[in-house]
Amino acid sequence: MNLSEYLHDRRDRIDQALNRLLPPIDSHQRTVVEAMRYSLLAGGKRIRPILCMAGAEAVGGNPDTVVNFACALEMIHAYSLIHDDLPAMDNDDFRRGIPTNHKRFGDAAAILAGDGLLTEAFSVMTRRALHPEISSEQLLEATRVVADLAGFRGMVGGQMVDIESEGVRPTIDVVQFIHSTKTAALIRASVSSGAILAGGTEESVSNLSRYGDFLGLAFQIRDDLLDVVGTSEEIGKPAGSDLEKNKATYPAVLGIAESEAREKQMVEQALAALSSFDDRAEPLKDLALHLLNRKK
């Protein structure tokens, strides 16, 4: 399998669906819709919706049947980035090489754009007409999984601990908790929800959840490393910002070499979680290996 072609094809399908799912900028809600579209359609790797589609594929499902649900995951991810960048949180000026949402539209519009994307995500996930080949029971269960891992039990809770840990020398346990919840939780939700929607067995969903946990940790360790060794042009925001803000990161606690070793270990464990799957899980395996070499 050519991973580059696979990712390009999936991103194209997802971008087309995202553009179709969001309303046009031609109503009284023009400002908030424009702000929503600005961040959602500003590019990005689309890793979470791709993982949802690959999760469905791994259990024998048709990835095209889950594309709309997958797009809802990207809406949740985009909302979290808008809010993370706000002055009350990370106070970042650039994201993906362009001004952050609050720099372009102001704080109030950015907050509401994030709220709009989060709530629209759940509307998309539960709108029966958008998922004609998926049962109501599967939709309900997949939506519950996403809600649990995107909320205070997962991403929201991790963001809070991340903020509370700034300026305090963290332990490795705290760093691991932050990464497991703030980043890995939504990645886990992405791949496992795809499997649920495609009718995966309890065992297969459990194994894919484990894969998502380890992949999410590896993904965040790589982000932490890129903040130290990458360039601003590569990562789309100022390099070294984590160090400047005294963020709780793996390099800050373990150093670069040990962080790289942990990243490799997480990837190996992610691959081990896929040992019972056949060639239909090949995209998930290649994605995990791809993480070790990404530059942005």
C-alpha positions in Angstrom: 0.0 0.0 0.0 1.2 3.5 -0.9 0.5 5.5 2.3 1.0 8.9 0.7 -1.6 8.1 -1.9 -3.9 6.6 0.7 -3.7 9.7 2.9 -4.2 12.0 -0.1 -7.3 10.2 -1.2 -8.8 10.1 2.3 -8.0 13.8 2.9 -9.7 14.7 -0.4 -12.9 12.8 0.5 -13.0 14.3 4.0 -12.4 17.9 2.8 -15.2 17.6 0.2 -17.5 16.2 2.9 -16.6 18.9 5.4 -17.3 21.6 2.9 -20.7 20.1 2.2 -21.6 19.6 5.8 -21.0 23.1 7.0 -23.5 25.8 6.0 -22.6 28.6 3.5 -21.7 32.1 4.7 -24.9 33.8 3.6 -27.1 34.2 6.7 -27.6 36.3 9.8 -25.1 33.8 11.4 -22.5 34.9 8.8 -19.7 35.8 11.3 -19.8 32.7 13.4 -20.1 30.4 10.3 -17.2 32.2 8.6 -15.1 31.7 11.8 -16.1 28.0 11.9 -15.2 27.4 8.3 -11.9 29.4 8.7 -10.4 26.9 11.2 -12.1 23.8 10.0 -11.1 24.2 6.3 -7.6 25.6 6.9 -6.0 22.3 6.1 -4.4 19.9 8.5 -3.5 16.2 8.5 -7.1 15.0 9.0 -5.7 12.2 11.1 -8.8 11.6 13.3 -11.3 11.2 10.5 -8.8 9.1 8.6 -8.5 6.9 11.6 -12.2 6.5 11.9 -12.4 5.4 8.3 -9.5 3.0 8.7 -11.1 1.6 11.9 -14.2 0.7 9.9 -12.0 -0.8 7.1 -10.0 -2.9 9.6 -13.1 -4.8 10.7 -14.3 -5.3 7.2 -16.6 -2.3 6.8 -16.8 0.2 3.9 -15.0 3.4 5.0 -17.2 5.5 2.8 -20.2 4.7 5.0 -18.6 6.5 8.0 -17.2 9.5 6.3 -19.8 11.9 7.7 -19.3 10.6 11.2 -15.6 10.9 10.6 -16.0 14.6 9.7 -17.7 15.2 13.0 -14.5 14.1 14.7 -12.6 16.7 12.7 -15.1 19.4 13.9 -14.4 18.4 17.5 -10.7 18.5 16.9 -11.0 22.0 15.2 -13.1 23.3 18.1 -10.4 22.2 20.6 -7.7 23.9 18.7 -9.6 27.2 18.5 -10.1 27.1 22.2 -6.6 26.0 23.0 -5.2 29.0 21.1 -7.2 31.5 23.1 -5.5 34.0 25.4 -7.0 32.3 28.5 -5.3 29.1 27.5 -2.2 28.8 25.2 -2.4 32.3 23.8 -1.1 31.4 20.4 -1.0 33.7 17.4 -0.5 31.2 14.6 -1.9 27.8 13.7 -1.1 25.9 10.5 0.9 28.9 9.3 -2.0 31.4 9.5 -3.4 33.7 12.3 -5.3 31.8 14.9 -9.1 32.2 15.0 -9.2 34.8 17.8 -6.5 36.8 16.0 -8.6 36.8 12.8 -12.1 37.2 14.3 -11.7 38.3 18.0 -12.0 36.3 21.2 -15.8 36.3 21.4 -16.3 35.0 17.8 -13.5 32.4 18.4 -15.2 31.1 21.5 -18.6 30.9 19.7 -17.0 29.3 16.6 -15.6 26.6 18.8 -18.9 26.1 20.5 -20.6 26.0 17.1 -18.2 23.3 15.8 -18.6 21.1 18.9 -22.4 21.2 18.8 -22.6 20.8 15.1 -20.4 17.7 15.4 -23.0 16.0 17.6 -25.7 17.1 15.2 -23.8 15.4 12.3 -23.1 12.3 14.3 -26.8 11.7 15.1 -28.5 12.9 12.0 -30.0 9.7 10.6 -30.1 10.9 7.0 -26.3 11.2 6.9 -25.7 7.6 7.9 -28.2 5.5 5.9 -26.2 2.3 6.1 -25.5 2.4 9.9 -28.0 1.3 12.5 -29.3 3.6 15.2 -27.8 1.4 17.9 -24.3 1.7 16.3 -24.7 5.4 15.9 -25.7 5.8 19.6 -22.8 3.7 20.9 -20.2 5.4 18.7 -21.5 8.9 19.7 -21.4 7.9 23.4 -17.8 6.8 23.0 -16.9 10.1 21.4 -18.8 12.2 24.0 -17.0 10.4 26.9 -13.5 10.8 25.4 -14.0 14.3 24.2 -15.4 15.6 27.5 -14.1 15.9 31.1 -13.2 12.2 31.2 -10.8 12.8 28.2 -9.8 15.8 26.2 -11.4 18.5 28.3 -10.0 17.0 31.5 -6.6 16.7 30.0 -6.5 20.3 28.9 -7.4 21.4 32.4 -4.6 19.4 34.0 -2.2 20.7 31.2 -3.1 24.3 32.2 -2.7 23.6 35.9 0.7 22.1 35.3 2.2 25.1 33.6 5.2 26.5 35.6 5.3 23.5 37.8 7.9 20.7 37.3 5.7 17.8 36.4 6.3 14.1 37.0 6.3 11.6 34.2 2.9 10.3 35.5 1.3 13.7 35.1 2.7 14.2 31.6 1.5 10.7 30.6 -2.0 11.5 32.1 -2.2 14.8 30.1 -1.1 13.1 26.9 -3.4 10.1 27.4 -6.4 12.4 27.9 -5.8 15.6 25.9 -4.6 13.9 22.7 -4.8 10.1 22.9 -8.5 10.0 24.0 -9.9 11.6 20.8 -7.6 9.4 18.7 -8.8 6.4 20.5 -12.4 7.5 20.0 -11.8 8.0 16.3 -10.5 4.6 15.5 -12.8 2.7 17.8 -15.9 4.6 16.7 -15.2 3.6 13.1 -15.0 0.0 14.1 -18.3 0.3 16.1 -20.1 1.9 13.1 -18.9 -0.9 10.9 -20.2 -3.7 13.2 -16.9 -4.7 14.7 -16.9 -7.3 17.5 -16.3 -6.4 21.1 -12.8 -7.9 20.9 -11.9 -6.0 17.7 -13.1 -2.7 19.1 -11.2 -3.3 22.3 -8.0 -4.0 20.4 -8.4 -0.9 18.2 -9.0 1.2 21.3 -5.7 0.0 22.7 -4.1 0.8 19.3 -5.6 4.3 19.5 -4.3 4.9 23.0 -0.7 4.0 22.1 -0.9 5.8 18.8 -2.2 8.9 20.5 0.7 8.9 23.0 3.2 8.5 20.2 1.6 11.3 18.2 1.8 13.7 21.2 5.4 12.8 22.0 6.3 13.5 18.4 4.5 16.9 18.7 6.5 17.6 21.9 9.7 16.7 20.1 8.9 18.8 17.1 8.4 21.8 19.3 12.0 21.4 20.4 13.8 20.2 17.2 11.4 21.4 14.5 11.2 24.8 12.8 8.3 27.3 12.9 7.8 26.8 9.1 7.5 23.0 9.5 5.1 23.0 12.5 3.0 26.1 11.5 3.4 27.9 14.8 6.4 29.3 16.8 8.9 26.6 17.6 9.9 26.4 21.3 6.5 27.7 22.6 6.1 24.7 24.9 9.4 25.5 26.6 8.6 29.2 26.8 5.3 28.4 28.5 6.8 25.8 30.8 4.4 23.2 29.5 4.3 19.6 30.8 6.0 17.7 28.0 8.0 14.5 27.6 11.2 16.3 26.5 10.9 18.7 29.5 10.8 15.7 31.9 12.8 13.0 30.1 15.0 14.8 27.6 15.0 14.3 23.8 16.7 10.8 23.6 14.5 9.2 26.2 11.4 10.8 24.6 12.3 9.4 21.3 12.7 5.9 22.9 9.3 6.3 24.5 7.8 7.3 21.2 9.3 4.2 19.5 7.9 2.0 22.3 4.4 3.4 22.0 4.5 2.7 18.2 5.6 -0.9 18.8 2.7 -1.4 21.3 0.3 0.1 18.9 1.4 -2.3 16.2 1.1 -5.2 18.7 -2.5 -4.3 19.4 -3.2 -5.0 15.7 -1.6 -8.5 15.7 -5.0 -10.2 15.3 -6.1 -8.2 12.3 -5.5 -9.1 8.6 -4.3 -6.9 5.7 -7.4 -4.7 6.1 -5.5 -3.1 9.1 -2.5 -2.3 6.9 -3.3 1.4 6.8 -3.4 1.6 10.6 0.0 -0.1 10.8 1.6 2.2 8.2 0.1 5.2 9.9 1.8 4.2 13.2 5.2 3.8 11.5 4.7 7.0 9.6 4.6 8.9 12.9 8.2 8.1 13.7 9.4 10.2 10.7 6.9 13.1 10.4 8.2 16.6 10.5 5.0 18.5 11.1 
